Amino acid sequence: MEVTATARFVRTSPRKLRLIGDTVRGKKVDEALTILRFLPSPSARTVAKVVQSAVANAENNYEMTSADLRIVRIFVDEGPTLKRYRAGPRGRAKPILKRASHITVVVEEEE
């Protein structure tokens, strides 16, 4: 049975979070959390929180053990983009795009 957890409107660009998601996809949960703890990116902490949330959902709602769980799918979708402008040369406006993301983690129990 698949158990999901999502974090929405995370104020980090999807491109940065997808790199982190690719490193832990398909790994056991314990191994993935260890990898995320030692990654240099500050965004790894956010992904780790979502993985821990998926594990907690599996343990509390479906009585699965965390030792048997594996990350089946992890994907990062694009959220809304805040559009801001900064003064540019010759009276022009330069756009600043502040991107957001939606992180979804799906874990499943191994046989």
C-alpha positions as CSV (number, residue, x, y, z in Angstrom):
1,M,0.0,0.0,0.0
2,E,1.3,3.4,-1.0
3,V,1.4,6.2,1.6
4,T,1.9,9.8,0.6
5,A,3.0,13.1,2.2
6,T,3.1,16.5,0.5
7,A,4.5,19.9,1.3
8,R,3.0,22.7,-0.7
9,F,4.2,26.3,-1.4
10,V,7.8,25.6,-0.4
11,R,9.7,28.8,-1.2
12,T,12.5,27.1,-3.1
13,S,12.8,26.7,-6.8
14,P,11.7,23.3,-8.2
15,R,15.0,22.9,-10.1
16,K,17.0,22.9,-6.9
17,L,14.6,20.5,-5.1
18,R,14.5,18.0,-8.0
19,L,18.2,17.5,-7.7
20,I,17.7,16.4,-4.1
21,G,14.7,14.3,-4.9
22,D,16.6,12.4,-7.6
23,T,19.3,11.4,-5.1
24,V,16.9,9.6,-2.7
25,R,14.4,8.2,-5.2
26,G,14.2,4.4,-4.8
27,K,16.2,4.2,-1.6
28,K,15.1,2.8,1.8
29,V,13.8,5.5,4.2
30,D,16.6,5.1,6.7
31,E,19.2,5.4,4.0
32,A,17.5,8.4,2.4
33,L,17.3,10.3,5.7
34,T,21.0,9.7,6.3
35,I,21.8,11.0,2.8
36,L,19.6,14.0,3.3
37,R,21.2,14.8,6.6
38,F,24.7,15.1,5.0
39,L,23.8,16.9,1.8
40,P,25.2,20.4,1.7
41,S,22.0,22.0,0.4
42,P,19.7,23.7,2.9
43,S,16.8,22.5,0.9
44,A,17.6,18.9,1.9
45,R,16.2,19.6,5.3
46,T,12.8,20.4,3.8
47,V,12.8,17.2,1.7
48,A,13.8,15.3,4.8
49,K,10.8,16.7,6.7
50,V,8.4,15.5,4.0
51,V,10.0,12.0,4.0
52,Q,9.6,11.9,7.8
53,S,6.0,13.0,7.4
54,A,5.3,10.1,5.0
55,V,6.9,7.7,7.4
56,A,4.8,9.0,10.2
57,N,1.7,8.7,8.1
58,A,2.5,5.1,7.3
59,E,3.2,4.2,10.9
60,N,0.2,5.9,12.5
61,N,-2.5,5.4,9.9
62,Y,-1.5,2.0,8.4
63,E,0.6,0.4,11.2
64,M,3.6,-0.2,8.9
65,T,7.2,-0.4,10.3
66,S,9.7,2.3,9.2
67,A,12.4,-0.3,8.7
68,D,10.5,-1.9,5.8
69,L,9.6,1.4,4.0
70,R,11.1,2.4,0.6
71,I,10.6,5.7,-1.3
72,V,8.8,4.6,-4.4
73,R,8.2,8.0,-5.9
74,I,9.3,11.5,-5.1
75,F,8.5,14.4,-7.3
76,V,8.6,18.2,-7.2
77,D,6.0,20.2,-9.0
78,E,6.1,23.9,-9.7
79,G,4.0,26.1,-7.4
80,P,3.0,29.7,-8.0
81,T,5.6,32.3,-8.9
82,L,5.8,35.6,-7.2
83,K,6.7,38.3,-9.8
84,R,8.7,41.3,-8.6
85,Y,10.5,44.0,-10.4
86,R,13.8,45.7,-9.9
87,A,15.1,48.9,-11.5
88,G,17.3,48.3,-14.5
89,P,19.4,50.6,-16.6
90,R,17.9,53.4,-18.6
91,G,14.7,53.4,-16.7
92,R,13.8,49.8,-17.5
93,A,12.3,47.2,-15.1
94,K,14.0,43.8,-14.7
95,P,11.8,41.0,-13.5
96,I,12.6,38.9,-10.4
97,L,10.8,35.5,-10.3
98,K,10.5,34.1,-6.8
99,R,9.5,30.5,-7.4
100,A,7.7,28.0,-5.2
101,S,7.4,24.2,-5.2
102,H,5.1,21.4,-4.2
103,I,7.0,18.3,-2.9
104,T,5.3,14.9,-2.9
105,V,6.8,11.7,-1.4
106,V,5.3,8.3,-1.8
107,V,6.5,5.4,0.3
108,E,5.6,1.7,0.2
109,E,6.3,-1.3,2.3
110,E,8.7,-3.9,1.0
111,E,7.9,-7.6,1.0
